[in-house]
Amino acid sequence: DMLRLLQAGTALIKQWKRMKREAFAAALLAAALLTGCAGGTPSCGGDEVLELFDQAIEAEVEKYAPQTQRGTTEEFMEILDTYEISNIRTLDYDKKVDSYRCDARITYVYHDRERSVDFNYRIDIDQVSGNVLIEYQNKMLNPILGYAMGF
């Protein structure tokens, strides 16, 4: 189910990107987390939010691992054990729509090469399904492709 959700999300992302060619290239993920019991939108560092980032990073690493130019597929998969999300901050909270704007830093390590990226993201609740929606800057995932290409 989660794979199907990510595939559907990927199709939506491609469609959205074609429609909006903005500097803030973003991806949308939805989690099947009903928030009625949870009490609204999770905060910038909430477990649900970090879990969605884990899913996005895992999908990206799995996509490039077989193609890596540096090291083995197994070594490349170790990125999943070494990345860290830190410096999580709330930039804004809109009470009217229960939405957070946030930023954070992600740090990856592969073959003793450390890369950090600061990125912005937004957290909302889908008004129909109640699912958590996260919109984030794609540059958060860029080091993974860089490692795969050998830089």
Salt bridges, closest charged atoms under 4 A:
ASP1 OD1 - ARG4 NH1 3.66
GLU22 OE2 - LYS20 NZ 3.81
GLU60 OE1 - LYS63 NZ 3.63
GLU75 OE1 - HIS111 NE2 3.38
ASP103 OD2 - ARG89 NH2 2.58
ASP118 OD1 - ARG105 NE 2.74
ASP124 OD2 - ARG122 NE 2.66
